[in-house]
Amino acid sequence: MPEGDTVFVAATRLAAALAGERLVETDFRVPAFATTDLAGQVVLEVAARGKHLLFRTDHGLTVHTHFKMEGTWHLYRPSERWRGQSHEVRAVLRTANRVAVGFRLGIVEVLSTRGEPNVIGHLGPDVLGPDWDVDEVVRRLRSDPPREIGGALIDQRVMAGPGNVYKSEVCFLRGIDPWAPVGSIEDLEGMVTLVKRLMEANRTTGMQVTTGDTRRGRERWVYGRAGQGCRRCGTQVRRAMQVEDSSVASTASVDEGPNERVTFWCPSCQPGMGPSVRTSRRT
Ligand SMILES: [Zn+2]
């Protein structure tokens, strides 16, 4: 699943290919923008903001996309065959030399660049952005002490970027039960700083390595390892959906649907109550 670091990598690659180039054809395969045509406009920059991508043009317009669960952008030469299902194409941006094709994007829209705050203004400080502010993130976390830390860490209003991989890995590395209330955690600053450190380490590759070992199958401590032995203690790593109270989750759903809240943890290294009947369902 794309997290802030993979979006950052995508923005870097797309910017290298498109920035400063004039669009010769655009194709938005979503009903609301099916007739929108940005041909003739120059792409000024491609910015990542959390999991959002913003393509800004010299006409004061922004193409805003969000990867959601399965989205991806490919870059091709004009003569190249696309690797992907044509019915999954959501956006095409073509210059003289490159073609950027967005597949399975959760959000595709064109808006005025000045209107960007309407679609990303809810985001907290960006883990990989110039606005990063650890004190502000800790303040936002502390504002809701009963909230489960696993839900709070991926709430893009708290901080923009992290998803289930970094949530799961950081909770493991700090020995914190993902269902522990935020108010019970003493060193929130340490957790937040670790999120930033891990995401920064992967910002040029997007590989989401947290163990320091890039070999296949060894990249992470718990994420994706349900049923396998914990690398530290051998206890079976567990997996569950972490669904928060609807009052919290409904306002956070802009960036995370309920199906995106999978959590992995080691019940021995991360002692606590774990998932309760009230707030979660096992998978
Ligand atoms: Zn363990």
Residues whose N, C-alpha, C, O or C-beta is under 5 A from the ligand:
A	BS01	ZN	C230 R232 C233 G234 T235 C266 S268 C269
